Amino acid sequence: MKRRGFIWAVCTALLTTYGSGASSSNARRVSKFKRYRGPKVTGIIVEKGKRTMKLMRNGKVLRKYNVELGFAPRGHKQFEGDGRTPEGLYSINRDNPNSSFHLSLGISYPNRRDYFAAKAKGRSPGGEIFIHGAPVRRTNRGKKDWTNGCIAVSNSEMEDIFAMVEVGTPILIKP
């Protein structure tokens, strides 16, 4: 009986000592992937001029965020490297839990129209347009509209958005 009590005490001490470090590490990891049990997001509206993004449910705003855009935000994205954020109707076509920008959701740019407009001018339309958080190495502190055409929010906001928005959700990006 004494031996069993001793083993129990050692196990408890080990769990208390080493478990606290592991649980704080796990808490950080878990916090990146939040759970959302609210109403389904049925659309996203980005207003570039107002620097806002709204997560919508059948015409009702569920959440609203301030955003940062491409480094040359005026006008529709036409070519790779132009620094513009696209305008028009797209959809969320993928998620990336291992993004260099904390978490990210892919936008279906370029569509057929974008692709052929760029090709008609002998250029690439570019791609890899996302809604994302901050870069791992934050070099853009204090800069407004710093992305290469993406839509950026804070990491904590991106965690909420990542939990709420499903692949296939339509996104309307307005001037």
C-alpha positions in Angstrom: 0.0 0.0 0.0 2.8 2.4 0.9 4.5 1.7 -2.5 1.3 2.5 -4.4 0.9 5.7 -2.5 4.5 6.7 -3.3 4.0 6.0 -7.0 0.8 8.0 -7.0 2.6 10.9 -5.3 5.5 10.8 -7.8 3.1 10.7 -10.8 1.1 13.6 -9.4 4.3 15.6 -8.9 5.5 14.9 -12.4 2.2 15.9 -13.9 2.1 19.1 -11.9 5.7 20.0 -12.7 5.8 19.1 -16.4 2.2 19.2 -17.2 2.0 23.0 -16.6 4.6 23.6 -19.3 2.9 21.3 -21.7 -0.5 22.7 -21.1 0.6 26.3 -21.6 2.2 25.2 -24.9 -1.0 23.3 -25.9 -3.1 26.4 -24.9 -1.2 28.5 -27.4 -1.6 25.9 -30.1 -5.3 25.4 -29.4 -6.0 29.2 -29.3 -4.8 29.4 -32.9 -7.7 27.1 -33.9 -10.8 28.5 -32.3 -14.2 26.8 -32.4 -17.2 28.7 -33.7 -20.7 27.5 -33.0 -22.7 30.6 -34.2 -24.7 31.2 -37.3 -23.1 30.2 -40.6 -21.2 32.9 -42.6 -23.0 33.0 -46.0 -20.8 35.8 -47.5 -18.0 38.2 -47.1 -18.1 41.9 -48.2 -14.8 43.8 -48.4 -15.0 47.6 -49.0 -11.6 48.6 -50.1 -12.3 52.4 -49.8 -13.5 52.0 -46.2 -10.8 49.4 -45.3 -13.5 47.1 -43.9 -14.5 43.5 -44.2 -17.9 42.2 -43.0 -18.8 38.6 -42.4 -22.4 38.2 -43.4 -25.3 35.9 -42.7 -28.2 36.3 -45.1 -27.7 40.1 -45.4 -27.0 40.6 -41.7 -23.5 41.6 -40.4 -22.1 39.0 -38.0 -18.7 40.6 -37.5 -16.9 43.6 -39.0 -13.1 44.1 -39.2 -10.7 46.9 -40.3 -8.3 45.6 -42.9 -5.1 46.4 -44.7 -4.8 45.9 -48.4 -2.2 45.7 -51.2 0.5 48.4 -51.3 -1.2 50.1 -54.3 -4.9 49.5 -53.3 -6.7 51.7 -55.9 -8.2 49.8 -58.8 -8.7 46.2 -59.7 -5.7 43.8 -59.6 -4.5 43.3 -63.2 -1.1 41.8 -63.1 1.3 40.0 -60.8 3.3 42.4 -58.7 1.0 45.4 -59.2 0.2 45.6 -55.4 -3.5 45.9 -56.0 -6.2 43.9 -54.2 -8.7 42.4 -56.7 -12.3 43.7 -57.0 -15.3 41.6 -57.9 -17.0 38.4 -56.9 -14.8 35.5 -55.8 -15.0 32.7 -53.3 -12.9 31.3 -50.5 -11.2 28.3 -52.2 -8.8 27.0 -49.6 -7.6 27.4 -46.0 -4.0 27.3 -44.8 -3.5 26.5 -41.2 0.3 26.6 -41.7 0.5 30.0 -43.4 3.6 32.2 -43.1 1.0 34.8 -42.1 -0.4 33.0 -39.0 -3.5 31.6 -40.7 -5.0 32.3 -44.1 -8.0 31.8 -46.4 -7.4 31.7 -50.2 -9.4 33.8 -52.5 -10.3 32.4 -56.0 -8.4 35.1 -57.9 -7.7 35.0 -60.8 -11.1 34.1 -62.3 -11.4 33.5 -66.1 -12.0 37.2 -66.8 -8.9 38.2 -64.8 -6.8 35.5 -66.5 -7.7 36.4 -70.0 -7.4 40.2 -69.5 -3.9 39.8 -68.2 -2.9 37.3 -70.9 -4.3 39.6 -73.6 -1.6 42.1 -72.5 1.1 39.4 -72.3 1.2 39.4 -68.5 0.5 37.0 -65.7 -2.5 37.9 -63.6 -0.7 36.7 -60.4 -2.5 34.7 -57.8 -2.0 33.6 -54.2 -4.4 36.2 -52.9 -5.5 35.6 -49.3 -7.2 36.9 -46.2 -4.4 36.5 -43.6 -2.9 37.6 -40.3 0.5 39.1 -39.7 3.7 37.7 -41.1 5.9 35.5 -38.9 8.6 38.1 -39.2 6.7 41.4 -38.8 8.5 43.9 -41.0 5.5 46.0 -41.8 4.9 47.7 -38.4 3.2 51.1 -38.8 2.7 50.6 -42.6 -0.8 51.0 -44.0 -1.6 48.8 -47.0 1.5 46.7 -47.0 0.5 43.4 -48.7 1.1 42.3 -52.2 -2.7 42.3 -52.9 -4.0 40.4 -50.0 -6.4 41.4 -47.2 -4.7 41.5 -43.8 -6.2 41.6 -40.3 -4.6 41.0 -36.8 -3.7 37.5 -35.8 -6.4 37.3 -33.2 -9.0 38.5 -35.7 -7.7 36.0 -38.3 -8.3 33.2 -35.7 -11.9 34.2 -35.5 -12.3 34.5 -39.2 -10.6 31.2 -39.8 -13.0 29.5 -37.4 -16.1 31.2 -38.9 -15.5 31.0 -42.7 -15.8 27.8 -44.7 -14.3 27.0 -48.0 -16.8 27.9 -50.7 -18.0 31.1 -49.0 -18.5 33.9 -51.6 -16.5 37.1 -51.2 -17.4 40.4 -52.8 -14.6 42.9 -53.0 -15.8 46.4 -53.7 -13.8 49.5 -54.6 
